[in-house]
Amino acid sequence: MIFATVGTQLPFPRLVNALDAIAERHDLKIFVQTADPHCAAQHLAHVPHLTPDEFERRASTATLLIGHAGIGTVLTAKKFSKPLIVYPRRFAFGEHRNDHQVATARTLDETVGIYVAWDDVALQELVTKGSLSGPFAESSPSRAALVTRLKAFIEAVA
Amino acid sequence: MKSTGVTRRPAKVLMIASAGGHWQQLMLLRDAVEGQDAQYATTLPGLAEQWQIEGAHLIPDCNRNSWLAVLHSTAMIMLMLLRVRPAVIVTTGALPGFLALVLGRKLGAKTVWIDSVANAEEMSLAGLKAKKYADLWLSQWPNVAQASGAEFAGSVL
């Protein structure tokens, strides 16, 4: 099953509509968490929100993750080593309060296991490709450095 | 500085973040409070338990579109801080974390703002405002740190 999520805060109809069209065209089973109680997609299984438990279960058993370029989504993909297609929200379409998701997506484009769909054509290509590899779940040296700095600060207070 | 050879007392640390990406980043920094007396706070019921954290504090979420929600969050965060009395507050955002820094600092806590890794081009608005209230003010991107005057010490990615 493909699992798509738009995060908890804002609906993302552009992504949901694109997935609806792809699911119909290619007869794909896609489950979407939409953050939208009024979502009327015809060819998707969808719910507005998931409990944290249910979200984890969906993400960990999915074959492929699709999401907005939110960091929660990226970290979930890393946690379960699932390939992730990101479709950034855009300020110009009123999808977020600025274009930080485009900036995030640009930096993510270099990451193994993460694929950026800049438009609906790219999204369809990636979703139907069927052989995307996932990111590595291993801990990064950059994270270790941040933990060390934080630990030193806290120990200086104690 | 305490004398050497004396076992250090664990510091009471409050780790606070909104549900979603902010919380996930906070969870990736848990190793930093190993051995400390750490407590956690977030905005979604059941989330902390999912990370095997018992007794986490639940606070109402808010964003700057609703001042009523901000006031409500502020009051509840204040009550929590008065109960917990943390020596250190660490947050990865967003607005509730910022409120905890502002209030906690007034109560004498040392404060850490770690701007979300989502902000790859510029510091978040809450992050910019947090500068004044953060004893340690971090961005997770070197270019953002340089432009804003924040410290860069690594990132969760």
Interface residues (C-beta under 8 A of the other chain):
Chain A: G7 T8 Q9 T51 P52 D53 E56 G70 I71 G72 T73 V74 L75 T76 H100 Q101 A103 T104 R106 T107 T111 S140 P141 S142 R143 A144 A145 L146 V147 T148 R149 L150 K151 F153 I154 E155 V157 A158
Chain B: R8 R9 P10 A11 V13 A19 G20 G21 H22 W23 Q24 Q25 L28 L29 D31 A32 V33 E34 Q36 L44 G46 L47 Q50 A87 V88 V90 K110 V112 I114 S116 V117 A118 N119 A120 E121 E122 D135 L136 L138 Q140 E151 A153 G154 S155 V156 L157
